[in-house]
Amino acid sequence: MNKTTKQPKDQKPVFECEYCGQQTAHKSYLNHTFGRVPNLIVVANVETMVCGNCGQSYLEGEALAAVDAVLKQPKKFTAQHSVSLAQLAA
Ligand SMILES: [Zn+2]
């Protein structure tokens, strides 16, 4: 208990947020949807930066390029899956 540990092992790495500039962004793997029904594309497990300070979530670098590639040639990268889709009346 006398030791002072500077960096606890279990601490998640944090990054500087692109929006608010605070060291409060962390990586998270989220599903993103693009387009709209019936041409909806879901990209699963996208490495996403999520800021705990301002709440922004955004893609960076490789993840952004990978998603761009999918959206440019959706047929090449997507497989048809059955998805439960609910649409609320506008
Ligand atoms: Zn932020």
PDB file of the backbone (N, CA, C, O) and the ligand in Angstrom, with CONECT records:
HET     ZN  A 101       1
ATOM      1  N   MET A   1       0.827  -1.210   0.000  1.00  0.00           N
ATOM      2  CA  MET A   1       0.000   0.000   0.000  1.00  0.00           C
ATOM      3  C   MET A   1       0.861   1.260   0.000  1.00  0.00           C
ATOM      4  O   MET A   1       0.364   2.352  -0.274  1.00  0.00           O
ATOM      5  N   ASN A   2       2.156   1.111   0.308  1.00  0.00           N
ATOM      6  CA  ASN A   2       3.013   2.295   0.333  1.00  0.00           C
ATOM      7  C   ASN A   2       3.458   2.726  -1.050  1.00  0.00           C
ATOM      8  O   ASN A   2       3.827   3.876  -1.290  1.00  0.00           O
ATOM      9  N   LYS A   3       3.408   1.748  -1.954  1.00  0.00           N
ATOM     10  CA  LYS A   3       3.858   2.042  -3.319  1.00  0.00           C
ATOM     11  C   LYS A   3       2.918   3.016  -4.017  1.00  0.00           C
ATOM     12  O   LYS A   3       1.697   2.938  -3.880  1.00  0.00           O
ATOM     13  N   THR A   4       3.504   3.914  -4.751  1.00  0.00           N
ATOM     14  CA  THR A   4       2.659   4.767  -5.585  1.00  0.00           C
ATOM     15  C   THR A   4       2.769   4.260  -7.018  1.00  0.00           C
ATOM     16  O   THR A   4       3.839   4.287  -7.625  1.00  0.00           O
ATOM     17  N   THR A   5       1.662   3.807  -7.530  1.00  0.00           N
ATOM     18  CA  THR A   5       1.654   3.325  -8.900  1.00  0.00           C
ATOM     19  C   THR A   5       1.198   4.450  -9.819  1.00  0.00           C
ATOM     20  O   THR A   5       0.145   5.060  -9.632  1.00  0.00           O
ATOM     21  N   LYS A   6       2.019   4.693 -10.797  1.00  0.00           N
ATOM     22  CA  LYS A   6       1.703   5.814 -11.682  1.00  0.00           C
ATOM     23  C   LYS A   6       0.630   5.443 -12.711  1.00  0.00           C
ATOM     24  O   LYS A   6      -0.255   6.241 -13.021  1.00  0.00           O
ATOM     25  N   GLN A   7       0.728   4.220 -13.229  1.00  0.00           N
ATOM     26  CA  GLN A   7      -0.246   3.807 -14.241  1.00  0.00           C
ATOM     27  C   GLN A   7      -0.842   2.452 -13.903  1.00  0.00           C
ATOM     28  O   GLN A   7      -0.213   1.420 -14.135  1.00  0.00           O
ATOM     29  N   PRO A   8      -2.028   2.448 -13.368  1.00  0.00           N
ATOM     30  CA  PRO A   8      -2.685   1.178 -13.051  1.00  0.00           C
ATOM     31  C   PRO A   8      -2.841   0.328 -14.308  1.00  0.00           C
ATOM     32  O   PRO A   8      -3.162   0.838 -15.381  1.00  0.00           O
ATOM     33  N   LYS A   9      -2.611  -0.965 -14.160  1.00  0.00           N
ATOM     34  CA  LYS A   9      -2.660  -1.866 -15.320  1.00  0.00           C
ATOM     35  C   LYS A   9      -4.034  -1.943 -15.981  1.00  0.00           C
ATOM     36  O   LYS A   9      -4.151  -2.036 -17.202  1.00  0.00           O
ATOM     37  N   ASP A  10      -5.061  -1.901 -15.150  1.00  0.00           N
ATOM     38  CA  ASP A  10      -6.398  -2.132 -15.697  1.00  0.00           C
ATOM     39  C   ASP A  10      -7.034  -0.880 -16.304  1.00  0.00           C
ATOM     40  O   ASP A  10      -8.198  -0.900 -16.705  1.00  0.00           O
ATOM     41  N   GLN A  11      -6.280   0.185 -16.367  1.00  0.00           N
ATOM     42  CA  GLN A  11      -6.852   1.407 -16.932  1.00  0.00           C
ATOM     43  C   GLN A  11      -6.879   1.331 -18.454  1.00  0.00           C
ATOM     44  O   GLN A  11      -5.893   0.971 -19.098  1.00  0.00           O
ATOM     45  N   LYS A  12      -8.027   1.677 -19.004  1.00  0.00           N
ATOM     46  CA  LYS A  12      -8.170   1.682 -20.457  1.00  0.00           C
ATOM     47  C   LYS A  12      -7.340   2.820 -21.050  1.00  0.00           C
ATOM     48  O   LYS A  12      -7.274   3.911 -20.485  1.00  0.00           O
ATOM     49  N   PRO A  13      -6.709   2.553 -22.193  1.00  0.00           N
ATOM     50  CA  PRO A  13      -5.994   3.663 -22.822  1.00  0.00           C
ATOM     51  C   PRO A  13      -6.973   4.743 -23.270  1.00  0.00           C
ATOM     52  O   PRO A  13      -8.032   4.449 -23.824  1.00  0.00           O
ATOM     53  N   VAL A  14      -6.610   5.965 -23.027  1.00  0.00           N
ATOM     54  CA  VAL A  14      -7.479   7.060 -23.462  1.00  0.00           C
ATOM     55  C   VAL A  14      -6.767   7.887 -24.529  1.00  0.00           C
ATOM     56  O   VAL A  14      -5.539   7.916 -24.608  1.00  0.00           O
ATOM     57  N   PHE A  15      -7.551   8.535 -25.318  1.00  0.00           N
ATOM     58  CA  PHE A  15      -7.029   9.316 -26.437  1.00  0.00           C
ATOM     59  C   PHE A  15      -7.613  10.726 -26.380  1.00  0.00           C
ATOM     60  O   PHE A  15      -8.623  10.985 -25.726  1.00  0.00           O
ATOM     61  N   GLU A  16      -6.942  11.612 -27.082  1.00  0.00           N
ATOM     62  CA  GLU A  16      -7.447  12.976 -27.134  1.00  0.00           C
ATOM     63  C   GLU A  16      -8.652  13.038 -28.066  1.00  0.00           C
ATOM     64  O   GLU A  16      -8.592  12.592 -29.212  1.00  0.00           O
ATOM     65  N   CYS A  17      -9.721  13.587 -27.567  1.00  0.00           N
ATOM     66  CA  CYS A  17     -10.938  13.686 -28.365  1.00  0.00           C
ATOM     67  C   CYS A  17     -10.755  14.706 -29.483  1.00  0.00           C
ATOM     68  O   CYS A  17     -10.227  15.798 -29.273  1.00  0.00           O
ATOM     69  N   GLU A  18     -11.208  14.317 -30.684  1.00  0.00           N
ATOM     70  CA  GLU A  18     -11.095  15.193 -31.844  1.00  0.00           C
ATOM     71  C   GLU A  18     -11.998  16.416 -31.716  1.00  0.00           C
ATOM     72  O   GLU A  18     -11.765  17.440 -32.358  1.00  0.00           O
ATOM     73  N   TYR A  19     -13.013  16.302 -30.896  1.00  0.00           N
ATOM     74  CA  TYR A  19     -14.005  17.373 -30.808  1.00  0.00           C
ATOM     75  C   TYR A  19     -13.765  18.335 -29.656  1.00  0.00           C
ATOM     76  O   TYR A  19     -13.785  19.551 -29.845  1.00  0.00           O
ATOM     77  N   CYS A  20     -13.535  17.792 -28.450  1.00  0.00           N
ATOM     78  CA  CYS A  20     -13.381  18.690 -27.302  1.00  0.00           C
ATOM     79  C   CYS A  20     -11.930  18.809 -26.847  1.00  0.00           C
ATOM     80  O   CYS A  20     -11.610  19.658 -26.015  1.00  0.00           O
ATOM     81  N   GLY A  21     -11.046  17.961 -27.387  1.00  0.00           N
ATOM     82  CA  GLY A  21      -9.625  18.087 -27.081  1.00  0.00           C
ATOM     83  C   GLY A  21      -9.207  17.507 -25.737  1.00  0.00           C
ATOM     84  O   GLY A  21      -8.038  17.609 -25.365  1.00  0.00           O
ATOM     85  N   GLN A  22     -10.128  16.903 -25.003  1.00  0.00           N
ATOM     86  CA  GLN A  22      -9.798  16.315 -23.701  1.00  0.00           C
ATOM     87  C   GLN A  22      -9.289  14.879 -23.878  1.00  0.00           C
ATOM     88  O   GLN A  22      -9.603  14.205 -24.858  1.00  0.00           O
ATOM     89  N   GLN A  23      -8.500  14.438 -22.904  1.00  0.00           N
ATOM     90  CA  GLN A  23      -7.998  13.058 -22.940  1.00  0.00           C
ATOM     91  C   GLN A  23      -9.052  12.111 -22.376  1.00  0.00           C
ATOM     92  O   GLN A  23      -8.819  11.425 -21.381  1.00  0.00           O
ATOM     93  N   THR A  24     -10.192  12.086 -23.016  1.00  0.00           N
ATOM     94  CA  THR A  24     -11.310  11.314 -22.462  1.00  0.00           C
ATOM     95  C   THR A  24     -11.943  10.391 -23.491  1.00  0.00           C
ATOM     96  O   THR A  24     -13.008   9.826 -23.239  1.00  0.00           O
ATOM     97  N   ALA A  25     -11.305  10.228 -24.651  1.00  0.00           N
ATOM     98  CA  ALA A  25     -11.882   9.348 -25.667  1.00  0.00           C
ATOM     99  C   ALA A  25     -11.297   7.947 -25.514  1.00  0.00           C
ATOM    100  O   ALA A  25     -10.114   7.796 -25.206  1.00  0.00           O
ATOM    101  N   HIS A  26     -12.112   6.933 -25.727  1.00  0.00           N
ATOM    102  CA  HIS A  26     -11.606   5.565 -25.708  1.00  0.00           C
ATOM    103  C   HIS A  26     -12.182   4.796 -26.887  1.00  0.00           C
ATOM    104  O   HIS A  26     -13.186   5.194 -27.477  1.00  0.00           O
ATOM    105  N   LYS A  27     -11.526   3.683 -27.220  1.00  0.00           N
ATOM    106  CA  LYS A  27     -11.965   2.874 -28.357  1.00  0.00           C
ATOM    107  C   LYS A  27     -13.062   1.912 -27.944  1.00  0.00           C
ATOM    108  O   LYS A  27     -13.041   1.326 -26.861  1.00  0.00           O
ATOM    109  N   SER A  28     -14.018   1.773 -28.844  1.00  0.00           N
ATOM    110  CA  SER A  28     -15.127   0.888 -28.577  1.00  0.00           C
ATOM    111  C   SER A  28     -15.505   0.241 -29.903  1.00  0.00           C
ATOM    112  O   SER A  28     -15.322   0.842 -30.961  1.00  0.00           O
ATOM    113  N   TYR A  29     -16.030  -0.977 -29.852  1.00  0.00           N
ATOM    114  CA  TYR A  29     -16.419  -1.639 -31.101  1.00  0.00           C
ATOM    115  C   TYR A  29     -17.936  -1.631 -31.213  1.00  0.00           C
ATOM    116  O   TYR A  29     -18.639  -2.309 -30.464  1.00  0.00           O
ATOM    117  N   LEU A  30     -18.419  -0.845 -32.167  1.00  0.00           N
ATOM    118  CA  LEU A  30     -19.856  -0.635 -32.280  1.00  0.00           C
ATOM    119  C   LEU A  30     -20.353  -1.008 -33.670  1.00  0.00           C
ATOM    120  O   LEU A  30     -19.580  -1.086 -34.625  1.00  0.00           O
ATOM    121  N   ASN A  31     -21.659  -1.235 -33.761  1.00  0.00           N
ATOM    122  CA  ASN A  31     -22.287  -1.436 -35.068  1.00  0.00           C
ATOM    123  C   ASN A  31     -22.746  -0.082 -35.586  1.00  0.00           C
ATOM    124  O   ASN A  31     -23.304   0.728 -34.846  1.00  0.00           O
ATOM    125  N   HIS A  32     -22.502   0.146 -36.864  1.00  0.00           N
ATOM    126  CA  HIS A  32     -22.945   1.393 -37.468  1.00  0.00           C
ATOM    127  C   HIS A  32     -23.868   1.092 -38.627  1.00  0.00           C
ATOM    128  O   HIS A  32     -23.663   0.125 -39.361  1.00  0.00           O
ATOM    129  N   THR A  33     -24.878   1.914 -38.791  1.00  0.00           N
ATOM    130  CA  THR A  33     -25.778   1.746 -39.926  1.00  0.00           C
ATOM    131  C   THR A  33     -25.619   2.941 -40.857  1.00  0.00           C
ATOM    132  O   THR A  33     -25.424   4.078 -40.427  1.00  0.00           O
ATOM    133  N   PHE A  34     -25.712   2.636 -42.164  1.00  0.00           N
ATOM    134  CA  PHE A  34     -25.573   3.676 -43.175  1.00  0.00           C
ATOM    135  C   PHE A  34     -26.717   3.540 -44.161  1.00  0.00           C
ATOM    136  O   PHE A  34     -27.272   2.457 -44.342  1.00  0.00           O
ATOM    137  N   GLY A  35     -27.059   4.635 -44.787  1.00  0.00           N
ATOM    138  CA  GLY A  35     -28.127   4.616 -45.769  1.00  0.00           C
ATOM    139  C   GLY A  35     -29.467   4.474 -45.084  1.00  0.00           C
ATOM    140  O   GLY A  35     -29.577   4.616 -43.866  1.00  0.00           O
ATOM    141  N   ARG A  36     -30.498   4.189 -45.889  1.00  0.00           N
ATOM    142  CA  ARG A  36     -31.814   4.005 -45.295  1.00  0.00           C
ATOM    143  C   ARG A  36     -32.522   2.833 -45.965  1.00  0.00           C
ATOM    144  O   ARG A  36     -32.152   2.400 -47.056  1.00  0.00           O
ATOM    145  N   VAL A  37     -33.526   2.344 -45.299  1.00  0.00           N
ATOM    146  CA  VAL A  37     -34.301   1.219 -45.795  1.00  0.00           C
ATOM    147  C   VAL A  37     -34.863   1.587 -47.163  1.00  0.00           C
ATOM    148  O   VAL A  37     -35.346   2.712 -47.291  1.00  0.00           O
ATOM    149  N   PRO A  38     -34.846   0.753 -48.190  1.00  0.00           N
ATOM    150  CA  PRO A  38     -34.398  -0.642 -48.143  1.00  0.00           C
ATOM    151  C   PRO A  38     -32.909  -0.817 -48.452  1.00  0.00           C
ATOM    152  O   PRO A  38     -32.429  -1.946 -48.555  1.00  0.00           O
ATOM    153  N   ASN A  39     -32.191   0.264 -48.596  1.00  0.00           N
ATOM    154  CA  ASN A  39     -30.758   0.134 -48.910  1.00  0.00           C
ATOM    155  C   ASN A  39     -29.888   0.375 -47.687  1.00  0.00           C
ATOM    156  O   ASN A  39     -28.868   1.063 -47.741  1.00  0.00           O
ATOM    157  N   LEU A  40     -30.318  -0.201 -46.610  1.00  0.00           N
ATOM    158  CA  LEU A  40     -29.606  -0.026 -45.349  1.00  0.00           C
ATOM    159  C   LEU A  40     -28.403  -0.961 -45.288  1.00  0.00           C
ATOM    160  O   LEU A  40     -28.500  -2.146 -45.607  1.00  0.00           O
ATOM    161  N   ILE A  41     -27.275  -0.407 -44.873  1.00  0.00           N
ATOM    162  CA  ILE A  41     -26.088  -1.239 -44.685  1.00  0.00           C
ATOM    163  C   ILE A  41     -25.680  -1.153 -43.218  1.00  0.00           C
ATOM    164  O   ILE A  41     -25.568  -0.068 -42.646  1.00  0.00           O
ATOM    165  N   VAL A  42     -25.464  -2.309 -42.636  1.00  0.00           N
ATOM    166  CA  VAL A  42     -24.976  -2.344 -41.260  1.00  0.00           C
ATOM    167  C   VAL A  42     -23.536  -2.815 -41.289  1.00  0.00           C
ATOM    168  O   VAL A  42     -23.241  -3.875 -41.841  1.00  0.00           O
ATOM    169  N   VAL A  43     -22.649  -2.052 -40.708  1.00  0.00           N
ATOM    170  CA  VAL A  43     -21.258  -2.481 -40.573  1.00  0.00           C
ATOM    171  C   VAL A  43     -21.040  -2.780 -39.093  1.00  0.00           C
ATOM    172  O   VAL A  43     -21.148  -1.901 -38.238  1.00  0.00           O
ATOM    173  N   ALA A  44     -20.730  -4.039 -38.819  1.00  0.00           N
ATOM    174  CA  ALA A  44     -20.615  -4.470 -37.426  1.00  0.00           C
ATOM    175  C   ALA A  44     -19.190  -4.343 -36.908  1.00  0.00           C
ATOM    176  O   ALA A  44     -18.232  -4.419 -37.677  1.00  0.00           O
ATOM    177  N   ASN A  45     -19.059  -4.155 -35.629  1.00  0.00           N
ATOM    178  CA  ASN A  45     -17.766  -4.133 -34.940  1.00  0.00           C
ATOM    179  C   ASN A  45     -16.785  -3.124 -35.520  1.00  0.00           C
ATOM    180  O   ASN A  45     -15.630  -3.446 -35.799  1.00  0.00           O
ATOM    181  N   VAL A  46     -17.261  -1.911 -35.694  1.00  0.00           N
ATOM    182  CA  VAL A  46     -16.390  -0.853 -36.199  1.00  0.00           C
ATOM    183  C   VAL A  46     -15.652  -0.217 -35.033  1.00  0.00           C
ATOM    184  O   VAL A  46     -16.257   0.172 -34.033  1.00  0.00           O
ATOM    185  N   GLU A  47     -14.330  -0.116 -35.177  1.00  0.00           N
ATOM    186  CA  GLU A  47     -13.542   0.531 -34.140  1.00  0.00           C
ATOM    187  C   GLU A  47     -13.929   2.008 -34.098  1.00  0.00           C
ATOM    188  O   GLU A  47     -13.679   2.752 -35.046  1.00  0.00           O
ATOM    189  N   THR A  48     -14.535   2.418 -33.004  1.00  0.00           N
ATOM    190  CA  THR A  48     -15.094   3.761 -32.899  1.00  0.00           C
ATOM    191  C   THR A  48     -14.514   4.466 -31.687  1.00  0.00           C
ATOM    192  O   THR A  48     -14.377   3.871 -30.618  1.00  0.00           O
ATOM    193  N   MET A  49     -14.180   5.718 -31.855  1.00  0.00           N
ATOM    194  CA  MET A  49     -13.722   6.508 -30.721  1.00  0.00           C
ATOM    195  C   MET A  49     -14.957   7.110 -30.054  1.00  0.00           C
ATOM    196  O   MET A  49     -15.796   7.727 -30.711  1.00  0.00           O
ATOM    197  N   VAL A  50     -15.052   6.921 -28.749  1.00  0.00           N
ATOM    198  CA  VAL A  50     -16.194   7.460 -28.017  1.00  0.00           C
ATOM    199  C   VAL A  50     -15.656   8.344 -26.902  1.00  0.00           C
ATOM    200  O   VAL A  50     -14.824   7.915 -26.103  1.00  0.00           O
ATOM    201  N   CYS A  51     -16.134   9.570 -26.856  1.00  0.00           N
ATOM    202  CA  CYS A  51     -15.634  10.512 -25.856  1.00  0.00           C
ATOM    203  C   CYS A  51     -16.536  10.521 -24.629  1.00  0.00           C
ATOM    204  O   CYS A  51     -17.751  10.686 -24.741  1.00  0.00           O
ATOM    205  N   GLY A  52     -15.939  10.344 -23.471  1.00  0.00           N
ATOM    206  CA  GLY A  52     -16.703  10.345 -22.229  1.00  0.00           C
ATOM    207  C   GLY A  52     -17.009  11.757 -21.754  1.00  0.00           C
ATOM    208  O   GLY A  52     -17.836  11.947 -20.862  1.00  0.00           O
ATOM    209  N   ASN A  53     -16.356  12.735 -22.337  1.00  0.00           N
ATOM    210  CA  ASN A  53     -16.573  14.116 -21.917  1.00  0.00           C
ATOM    211  C   ASN A  53     -17.683  14.788 -22.711  1.00  0.00           C
ATOM    212  O   ASN A  53     -18.655  15.275 -22.133  1.00  0.00           O
ATOM    213  N   CYS A  54     -17.543  14.817 -24.049  1.00  0.00           N
ATOM    214  CA  CYS A  54     -18.539  15.537 -24.850  1.00  0.00           C
ATOM    215  C   CYS A  54     -19.555  14.596 -25.498  1.00  0.00           C
ATOM    216  O   CYS A  54     -20.540  15.051 -26.080  1.00  0.00           O
ATOM    217  N   GLY A  55     -19.317  13.283 -25.398  1.00  0.00           N
ATOM    218  CA  GLY A  55     -20.304  12.329 -25.914  1.00  0.00           C
ATOM    219  C   GLY A  55     -20.201  12.048 -27.405  1.00  0.00           C
ATOM    220  O   GLY A  55     -20.985  11.259 -27.932  1.00  0.00           O
ATOM    221  N   GLN A  56     -19.254  12.673 -28.097  1.00  0.00           N
ATOM    222  CA  GLN A  56     -19.109  12.431 -29.522  1.00  0.00           C
ATOM    223  C   GLN A  56     -18.588  11.018 -29.778  1.00  0.00           C
ATOM    224  O   GLN A  56     -17.794  10.487 -29.001  1.00  0.00           O
ATOM    225  N   SER A  57     -19.041  10.426 -30.866  1.00  0.00           N
ATOM    226  CA  SER A  57     -18.430   9.191 -31.314  1.00  0.00           C
ATOM    227  C   SER A  57     -18.066   9.374 -32.772  1.00  0.00           C
ATOM    228  O   SER A  57     -18.847   9.921 -33.550  1.00  0.00           O
ATOM    229  N   TYR A  58     -16.890   8.920 -33.143  1.00  0.00           N
ATOM    230  CA  TYR A  58     -16.411   9.146 -34.503  1.00  0.00           C
ATOM    231  C   TYR A  58     -15.419   8.077 -34.902  1.00  0.00           C
ATOM    232  O   TYR A  58     -14.849   7.384 -34.059  1.00  0.00           O
ATOM    233  N   LEU A  59     -15.221   7.955 -36.220  1.00  0.00           N
ATOM    234  CA  LEU A  59     -14.292   6.967 -36.747  1.00  0.00           C
ATOM    235  C   LEU A  59     -12.988   7.654 -37.115  1.00  0.00           C
ATOM    236  O   LEU A  59     -12.954   8.839 -37.446  1.00  0.00           O
ATOM    237  N   GLU A  60     -11.928   6.883 -37.046  1.00  0.00           N
ATOM    238  CA  GLU A  60     -10.620   7.429 -37.362  1.00  0.00           C
ATOM    239  C   GLU A  60      -9.864   6.506 -38.293  1.00  0.00           C
ATOM    240  O   GLU A  60     -10.097   5.297 -38.314  1.00  0.00           O
ATOM    241  N   GLY A  61      -8.962   7.079 -39.059  1.00  0.00           N
ATOM    242  CA  GLY A  61      -7.958   6.339 -39.819  1.00  0.00           C
ATOM    243  C   GLY A  61      -8.449   5.103 -40.527  1.00  0.00           C
ATOM    244  O   GLY A  61      -9.284   5.175 -41.429  1.00  0.00           O
ATOM    245  N   GLU A  62      -7.918   3.958 -40.107  1.00  0.00           N
ATOM    246  CA  GLU A  62      -8.198   2.690 -40.782  1.00  0.00           C
ATOM    247  C   GLU A  62      -9.665   2.325 -40.748  1.00  0.00           C
ATOM    248  O   GLU A  62     -10.202   1.821 -41.735  1.00  0.00           O
ATOM    249  N   ALA A  63     -10.314   2.569 -39.644  1.00  0.00           N
ATOM    250  CA  ALA A  63     -11.730   2.220 -39.527  1.00  0.00           C
ATOM    251  C   ALA A  63     -12.542   3.043 -40.524  1.00  0.00           C
ATOM    252  O   ALA A  63     -13.464   2.536 -41.163  1.00  0.00           O
ATOM    253  N   LEU A  64     -12.186   4.309 -40.642  1.00  0.00           N
ATOM    254  CA  LEU A  64     -12.888   5.192 -41.561  1.00  0.00           C
ATOM    255  C   LEU A  64     -12.673   4.734 -43.003  1.00  0.00           C
ATOM    256  O   LEU A  64     -13.617   4.691 -43.793  1.00  0.00           O
ATOM    257  N   ALA A  65     -11.441   4.398 -43.338  1.00  0.00           N
ATOM    258  CA  ALA A  65     -11.124   3.936 -44.693  1.00  0.00           C
ATOM    259  C   ALA A  65     -11.838   2.624 -45.000  1.00  0.00           C
ATOM    260  O   ALA A  65     -12.325   2.424 -46.113  1.00  0.00           O
ATOM    261  N   ALA A  66     -11.899   1.736 -44.018  1.00  0.00           N
ATOM    262  CA  ALA A  66     -12.550   0.444 -44.217  1.00  0.00           C
ATOM    263  C   ALA A  66     -14.045   0.629 -44.462  1.00  0.00           C
ATOM    264  O   ALA A  66     -14.623  -0.025 -45.331  1.00  0.00           O
ATOM    265  N   VAL A  67     -14.658   1.506 -43.707  1.00  0.00           N
ATOM    266  CA  VAL A  67     -16.094   1.755 -43.877  1.00  0.00           C
ATOM    267  C   VAL A  67     -16.344   2.410 -45.242  1.00  0.00           C
ATOM    268  O   VAL A  67     -17.303   2.069 -45.933  1.00  0.00           O
ATOM    269  N   ASP A  68     -15.483   3.339 -45.617  1.00  0.00           N
ATOM    270  CA  ASP A  68     -15.586   3.978 -46.935  1.00  0.00           C
ATOM    271  C   ASP A  68     -15.556   2.950 -48.052  1.00  0.00           C
ATOM    272  O   ASP A  68     -16.333   3.019 -49.004  1.00  0.00           O
ATOM    273  N   ALA A  69     -14.642   1.992 -47.919  1.00  0.00           N
ATOM    274  CA  ALA A  69     -14.500   0.952 -48.941  1.00  0.00           C
ATOM    275  C   ALA A  69     -15.780   0.134 -49.050  1.00  0.00           C
ATOM    276  O   ALA A  69     -16.212  -0.206 -50.152  1.00  0.00           O
ATOM    277  N   VAL A  70     -16.381  -0.179 -47.921  1.00  0.00           N
ATOM    278  CA  VAL A  70     -17.626  -0.952 -47.919  1.00  0.00           C
ATOM    279  C   VAL A  70     -18.743  -0.163 -48.602  1.00  0.00           C
ATOM    280  O   VAL A  70     -19.496  -0.703 -49.413  1.00  0.00           O
ATOM    281  N   LEU A  71     -18.836   1.114 -48.264  1.00  0.00           N
ATOM    282  CA  LEU A  71     -19.933   1.920 -48.803  1.00  0.00           C
ATOM    283  C   LEU A  71     -19.782   2.183 -50.299  1.00  0.00           C
ATOM    284  O   LEU A  71     -20.777   2.378 -50.998  1.00  0.00           O
ATOM    285  N   LYS A  72     -18.551   2.190 -50.790  1.00  0.00           N
ATOM    286  CA  LYS A  72     -18.321   2.396 -52.217  1.00  0.00           C
ATOM    287  C   LYS A  72     -18.680   1.169 -53.034  1.00  0.00           C
ATOM    288  O   LYS A  72     -19.194   1.279 -54.147  1.00  0.00           O
ATOM    289  N   GLN A  73     -18.407   0.004 -52.476  1.00  0.00           N
ATOM    290  CA  GLN A  73     -18.709  -1.251 -53.177  1.00  0.00           C
ATOM    291  C   GLN A  73     -19.439  -2.201 -52.242  1.00  0.00           C
ATOM    292  O   GLN A  73     -18.902  -3.239 -51.855  1.00  0.00           O
ATOM    293  N   PRO A  74     -20.649  -1.846 -51.885  1.00  0.00           N
ATOM    294  CA  PRO A  74     -21.351  -2.651 -50.866  1.00  0.00           C
ATOM    295  C   PRO A  74     -21.499  -4.113 -51.242  1.00  0.00           C
ATOM    296  O   PRO A  74     -21.426  -4.991 -50.382  1.00  0.00           O
ATOM    297  N   LYS A  75     -21.709  -4.378 -52.543  1.00  0.00           N
ATOM    298  CA  LYS A  75     -21.934  -5.773 -52.937  1.00  0.00           C
ATOM    299  C   LYS A  75     -20.715  -6.643 -52.718  1.00  0.00           C
ATOM    300  O   LYS A  75     -20.830  -7.843 -52.470  1.00  0.00           O
ATOM    301  N   LYS A  76     -19.562  -6.037 -52.811  1.00  0.00           N
ATOM    302  CA  LYS A  76     -18.319  -6.778 -52.645  1.00  0.00           C
ATOM    303  C   LYS A  76     -18.097  -7.173 -51.185  1.00  0.00           C
ATOM    304  O   LYS A  76     -17.510  -8.215 -50.895  1.00  0.00           O
ATOM    305  N   PHE A  77     -18.569  -6.337 -50.283  1.00  0.00           N
ATOM    306  CA  PHE A  77     -18.215  -6.533 -48.880  1.00  0.00           C
ATOM    307  C   PHE A  77     -19.347  -7.026 -47.991  1.00  0.00           C
ATOM    308  O   PHE A  77     -19.112  -7.405 -46.843  1.00  0.00           O
ATOM    309  N   THR A  78     -20.560  -7.026 -48.501  1.00  0.00           N
ATOM    310  CA  THR A  78     -21.654  -7.377 -47.607  1.00  0.00           C
ATOM    311  C   THR A  78     -22.200  -8.769 -47.892  1.00  0.00           C
ATOM    312  O   THR A  78     -22.099  -9.276 -49.009  1.00  0.00           O
ATOM    313  N   ALA A  79     -22.763  -9.359 -46.892  1.00  0.00           N
ATOM    314  CA  ALA A  79     -23.469 -10.626 -47.022  1.00  0.00           C
ATOM    315  C   ALA A  79     -24.885 -10.367 -46.543  1.00  0.00           C
ATOM    316  O   ALA A  79     -25.120  -9.507 -45.694  1.00  0.00           O
ATOM    317  N   GLN A  80     -25.818 -11.111 -47.091  1.00  0.00           N
ATOM    318  CA  GLN A  80     -27.209 -10.909 -46.678  1.00  0.00           C
ATOM    319  C   GLN A  80     -27.465 -11.651 -45.377  1.00  0.00           C
ATOM    320  O   GLN A  80     -27.236 -12.855 -45.266  1.00  0.00           O
ATOM    321  N   HIS A  81     -27.933 -10.920 -44.428  1.00  0.00           N
ATOM    322  CA  HIS A  81     -28.322 -11.523 -43.159  1.00  0.00           C
ATOM    323  C   HIS A  81     -29.763 -11.113 -42.877  1.00  0.00           C
ATOM    324  O   HIS A  81     -30.244 -10.076 -43.335  1.00  0.00           O
ATOM    325  N   SER A  82     -30.401 -11.928 -42.143  1.00  0.00           N
ATOM    326  CA  SER A  82     -31.740 -11.618 -41.717  1.00  0.00           C
ATOM    327  C   SER A  82     -31.642 -10.723 -40.484  1.00  0.00           C
ATOM    328  O   SER A  82     -31.042 -11.104 -39.479  1.00  0.00           O
ATOM    329  N   VAL A  83     -32.225  -9.549 -40.566  1.00  0.00           N
ATOM    330  CA  VAL A  83     -32.143  -8.611 -39.442  1.00  0.00           C
ATOM    331  C   VAL A  83     -33.557  -8.251 -39.027  1.00  0.00           C
ATOM    332  O   VAL A  83     -34.412  -7.977 -39.869  1.00  0.00           O
ATOM    333  N   SER A  84     -33.793  -8.254 -37.745  1.00  0.00           N
ATOM    334  CA  SER A  84     -35.099  -7.816 -37.248  1.00  0.00           C
ATOM    335  C   SER A  84     -35.128  -6.298 -37.301  1.00  0.00           C
ATOM    336  O   SER A  84     -34.351  -5.620 -36.627  1.00  0.00           O
ATOM    337  N   LEU A  85     -36.028  -5.783 -38.105  1.00  0.00           N
ATOM    338  CA  LEU A  85     -36.062  -4.341 -38.321  1.00  0.00           C
ATOM    339  C   LEU A  85     -37.420  -3.783 -37.935  1.00  0.00           C
ATOM    340  O   LEU A  85     -38.452  -4.233 -38.435  1.00  0.00           O
ATOM    341  N   ALA A  86     -37.416  -2.819 -37.059  1.00  0.00           N
ATOM    342  CA  ALA A  86     -38.670  -2.173 -36.677  1.00  0.00           C
ATOM    343  C   ALA A  86     -38.642  -0.745 -37.203  1.00  0.00           C
ATOM    344  O   ALA A  86     -37.638  -0.047 -37.063  1.00  0.00           O
ATOM    345  N   GLN A  87     -39.726  -0.315 -37.798  1.00  0.00           N
ATOM    346  CA  GLN A  87     -39.799   1.065 -38.255  1.00  0.00           C
ATOM    347  C   GLN A  87     -40.920   1.771 -37.536  1.00  0.00           C
ATOM    348  O   GLN A  87     -42.071   1.340 -37.602  1.00  0.00           O
ATOM    349  N   LEU A  88     -40.603   2.841 -36.856  1.00  0.00           N
ATOM    350  CA  LEU A  88     -41.626   3.588 -36.151  1.00  0.00           C
ATOM    351  C   LEU A  88     -42.246   4.595 -37.107  1.00  0.00           C
ATOM    352  O   LEU A  88     -41.557   5.181 -37.941  1.00  0.00           O
ATOM    353  N   ALA A  89     -43.517   4.783 -36.981  1.00  0.00           N
ATOM    354  CA  ALA A  89     -44.209   5.741 -37.844  1.00  0.00           C
ATOM    355  C   ALA A  89     -43.656   7.135 -37.582  1.00  0.00           C
ATOM    356  O   ALA A  89     -43.421   7.511 -36.434  1.00  0.00           O
ATOM    357  N   ALA A  90     -43.451   7.893 -38.642  1.00  0.00           N
ATOM    358  CA  ALA A  90     -42.888   9.235 -38.494  1.00  0.00           C
ATOM    359  C   ALA A  90     -43.946  10.185 -37.927  1.00  0.00           C
ATOM    360  O   ALA A  90     -43.669  11.368 -37.727  1.00  0.00           O
TER     361      ALA A  90
HETATM  362 ZN    ZN A 101     -14.867  15.000 -26.530  1.00  0.00          ZN2+
END
